[in-house]
Amino acid sequence: MAQSTETTDWVSRFADEVIEESERRAPGKPVVVASGLSPSGPIHLGNLREVMTPHLVADEIRRRGLQVRHLISWDDYDRYRKVPAGIAGVDESWAEHIGKPLTSVPAPKGSSYPNWAEHFKAAMVAALAELGVEFDGISQTAQYTAGTYREQILHAMKHRADIDAILAQYRTKKAPAKKQQQKPLDEAELEAAEGSGAAGEDDGSSGAGGYFPYKPFCGNCEKDLTTVTSYDDATTELSYTCNECGFAETVRLNEFNRGKLVWKVDWPMRWAYEGVVFEPSGVDHSSPGSSFQVGGQIVGIFGGKQPIGPMYAFVGISGMAKMSSSRGGVPTPGDALQIMEPQILRWLYARRRPNQSFKIAFDQEIQRLYDEWDKLDAKVAEGAALPADVAAHSRAVRTAGGELPRTARPLPYRTLASVADITAGHADQALRILSELDPSDPPASLDEVRPRYDKAEAWINTHVPADQRTIVRDEPDAELLKSLDEASRESLRLLLAGLAENWSLDGLTHLVYGVPKVQAGFAADATPKELPAEIKTAQRTFFALLYHLLVGRDTGPRLPTLLLAVGQERVRSLLGE
């Protein structure tokens, strides 16, 4: 077996185990890993861990030259449970569809997609394509309505007593639900396995006719609010009544394709049917009686084995206060990809073991995250990064199929954000400023700094509150200029005197930090070790003065970037020359 050179990261370790287990179970056949997603609403960043964990393992297996299939089961035949709050084009009238399959529910108003499931699936498919995730999608609506699982359904009905006995070990009286105080969105943890069919699903135990692990959708109202009243194993005749509309009928299950196995039976049935070797699950599945634990016993009834795979931790978010509620109030992979390049999002999932929780930043932290990434990028290029960091970086920038598209000139994200903030959509102004960052090698067009520039601009426009945006003064602050003491006037004179010869990002950085040093009698290039602590205070005071004179606030974008953005002539005017 070909071994990866990246043996120090969690992905390689799991790949070793999965390859070994696959050889035991199905020697010579492609390795099968799986994810499950329910398009019951916006598919959020917590759900993405359900996909990225097996994707990274599958991609490592591909890198080793082995065949592997990453299945994504779209649980679009699940019931529509509730009307999600805050989704544009959806109101309480959608409650009439509760109980129908997701593919039988209309899409939100204004959508171009044929139904609810396809509407929410499409955004995730687009995000996965941008992230370089290769997968085989399986619609459970298509599988069930085509009769693909007919033999498995009949087998489950034949062995319903065995299934019931397993489920009975875990059935307990449900405690009264406690009303929980809703956390603010920027503190909320996103449940990674939510919507895989587990939450709120009954196990088929209701009904006076006994236990049945199968739920028909009503032939009249299409809802699953049905009760199986009888079943004949020999003829496969099944009778049911609908508790919603009163409809009743008798059908032959060996010809009937309008229903599905209940979730706790459906999931292990698919493990066996698809031969899944690796599938992670959320921490909610670690409790006794959870779908994963129960499935580990039920899968044997179908002649299969439970997949190996880790319980993965929650994904949190920071800085979602400005997120539009029209998308359902939860950040999706598409939302993240609006403000960060796919390499960065892949890196967040690759560098943390599945059992480690982490947060995805939509606030100022994204600038620090990009700084960290750029440092790692440089270390990897120099050959100075640690092996585990090299492995995570490699998984972020490329897949077995090749490199992901990347920004040709990756300028610092915080600089690009500042430029986008100051120029407010004026591309020609943005290019002028970026050209002055390094006059010796200016970009010929904004295309050289895309897509990173576009991501930074989107972050400014969608996640930075209006009162934190930068608006340059139209006129000098005459009152403030008149009130300045001699020391402050001198600091402005020193800055203005050096503008022309230092008009670049590096030059202005040296200049603005150097003015307080020179005023205190030190050389402009004196190091912090050579300076008293008071110099830092003097620098902060000087910076605050410049911000007030330029943008009317105590703080703002980095001063060198701000000065370049304002332009030399206007800077001189606003500083009272």
PyMOL commands that set and color helices and strands:
alter all, ss='L'
color gray80, all
select helices_A, chain A and resi 10-25+45-63+92-97+102-104+116-130+140-145+150-158+160-168+263-274+283-286+291-302+333-339+342-350+365-382+387-397+413-423+427-437+446-449+452-463+466-468+478-483+486-498+500-502+505-519+528-530+534-551+559-566+568-574
alter helices_A, ss='H'
color red, helices_A
select strands_A, chain A and resi 31-37+68-74+136-139+189-190+214-216+226-231+237-242+248-252+259-261+281-282+311-312+315-318+358-361+398-399+402-403
alter strands_A, ss='S'
color yellow, strands_A
deselect
rebuild
show_as cartoon
